[in-house]
Amino acid sequence: PPGDVFPPPPVFALHEEVIDGWPILMGTMRFAIAPLASGVVTVGLTLQDNGQSEVSQGHRNTSTNANITIEVMRRNRPPAFSALMNLTTAESAGEQVVEGFAVDVTPGSRFEASQNISFSLAGVAAESGMHPASGLFSAFGIRPDGALVYSVAPERAGDFHVKVDIEDDGPSAPPNSNRSSTTFSLSITPASADITAPPLLSIFQTLSPDAPPLTFPNFFTISGASQRFNVTAYIVSDISNPALFASPPTASPSGALRVHPAPRATGNASMLVRLITSPHCDSGDAAGPAGGECTAAGASLPHRLTIVVRPTNAPPRFGLQPFLAAVEGAGSQEITGFIHSINPGSDLPHEAGQTVRFTITLDESPDFVSFAEPPRIDMEGTLRFMVKPGQHGVASLAVVGEDDGGRDPLSFNASSVPVHILLKVFPNPVITSVVPRVGPAAGGGRITIHGAYFGSKYSRGFSAGSSPKDYVGLSVLVGGGACGRAELVSDSEVVCDLPQGIGASAVSVNISDGALSRSGALLEGFHHNLFYLGGTLVQPRSQGYVAFGPLAASAGSIVPSVDSAGILLTKTVRAIQALHGTVYVGGDFTSAGDGDASNILAWDGAASSKL
């Protein structure tokens, strides 16, 4: 009956869709099928509009009936059963019969009771033990009454997962299904001790002949009831590749494996390991007291172990310049060959094609110089950097070389320890004043240059000895002419013999240190004068004035500028005398600039003082 197939009858709904620009009225049918229902149902459908319906007047608002046939096809469902989930047997125990193993066997549905049902072994997986899962059973089957009958193959022990399929003879093509699975655990206790250990050990080669052996504690253990056996020894034999080892692998009674690879050797070696046991009793001595159960001495089945010695990726090696120096304000620096003798790690073939890249880490201490362009090293070992303008001092750099080899935990692809180096940025000499600042055009006499960074361990990078005079490579220029007998008094003072010149001259202190040569200058630091003048200014108001000249060597520069070279006084100047770099001025004035000066003062071209 339709009600058995569709508990609620099918429902139709109308909606409008636009297709190719035209509105089309579409109909949707929705229905639900009752569980396990099948059969053929015919559904009648009519359409009705909301127009007039008087048939006597020729109107009709209901369509003719349309029949829709729905066939619900029966689907084959898989059979199922419940099983004992944990079984235990002994090694080489012969045929085993487990009554009541398979219970609650059910077909897929009530319509499938006539189908024939069968059981089969679907698969075996090893959970523990040294024996493989394949070929575990020499016989396996489940009787119609649900009893499991099986025999374990000889010399098999351990814990296994066994998968059993139940299958009926109904259709299996989708959406049908005629098979389901159940998995149970089978524990086979060993008749003698067996070795439990990984079948594979992977290690890395050693490069040094002095490398110590490798020890792996508890590598070998006893499977099954270990308390039933006394371990005498593990025997390692049948080594397929003895050249792989400096000495043959061994195993201690505690199960520790000792491996000593030969230097620089790589490859595979397989070997057999056997466990030797001595008699053991559950209680009492080895003689076996009354009621005691003893095991006999014996040897386990061989355990095959493969040791793989893999190539080691050694850390890259390189050399670098022991001292790194630059000059303040030198701009971008390029140091070719800063890194040299680049080696990817070893001369082993697997490292020959590796590429080494370098990274630099800076110490961020505020006491160190900072960079406009951080240091970087290309693959050829060239260092490039630029220190920020006005910076001098030191910077701490840590250089690490990294190759593109492996990143295994026991291998290396970077230098194990960063290489630290200090960068010294030497300061340029700084001139703050020259005393005296004026002198005759013919030169002569000693001048003193004050400033900083003329000669010390900080400014030169080394200690010259007992006296600053021991620093070499120092020279002074005044107006381009050499200042004779230049002598370093301290890091902030230099004296020398004034050369001849005309006009305002730049004074420079120069340090010659090869590629680190540097200099500092004071523009218009000294004036070589041909004349001095003094009197009264008419403009901007009547004031005393004293100056010197010329300001330059040009023959036309004979009138000095009041703003650049003169000094104002309260009243007129009446006398001038230049003597040993000092200009003595006399007159009616009572002050000069911002200082007192009662009718006479001394002037060095930059500052005045009363007498």
PyMOL commands that set and color helices and strands:
alter all, ss='L'
color gray80, all
select helices_A, chain A and resi 2-5+55-57+110-112+226-228+242-244+349-351+457-460+468-470+514-516+562-565
alter helices_A, ss='H'
color red, helices_A
select strands_A, chain A and resi 11-19+22-30+39-45+66-72+80-83+86-90+95-98+102-106+117-128+137-142+148-152+158-168+179-189+194-196+200-204+214-216+221-223+230-237+245-251+257-261+267-278+280-281+294-295+298-299+303-310+317-320+324-327+333-335+339-343+356-362+371-377+383-387+393-403+419-426+430-435+438-440+446-452+474-478+481-482+484-490+493-497+503-511+518-529+531-537+543-549+567-569+573-579+582-587+591-592+595-596+600-603+608-610
alter strands_A, ss='S'
color yellow, strands_A
deselect
rebuild
show_as cartoon
